[in-house]
Amino acid sequence: MGGGTAAAAAAAAAGGDPGGGARKRPARTSVALMKVYPNELEAQAEFDDFTEWLQTFELYRGKHSDIEFEDEGRAVGKFKVSMRGKKFER
């Protein structure tokens, strides 16, 4: 009888690899977490003095009317953009 069988049984009982090789580590998984806020970051207390460098324009559906309260119901979204103008010399 070989001593290898007893050593393999002892390693298996101790939770080791009976083949005598190195233990395999469980694969690590990378998880990225993202926190979603209910409103813009400027309104959050933890982002004190945060100012956005983009300009925000409301997007409206339909034609513009002279009645202001009707315009509020036509807003369908916001467009954020950074615009820069540069004059080119000829």
Phi, psi and omega in degrees: 000136182272151178285346182293328182290319179293321179293321179294320179293321179293320180293321180293322180292328180275358180091010181269183180274120182293342179282353179083000180278179179289147178290139176274133178273146178295144181294135178273140178250139177263127180237123176265131180254143179227132178259129180256127180261150182286344179211187185295157184293333178298334181273352182274136181294327182287345177254054183300135179065022176279128176232136181275141182269359178268152173266140182249129177238135177281143177257129183247152175262136176084191182274155178287138176242162180281348181271116188293321184292336177286330180294329182295325180283345182271352181293127182243355180173184179230145179242122180249131185208153171245117181246136176231139177247140179223132179272128178264132178273139177260000000 
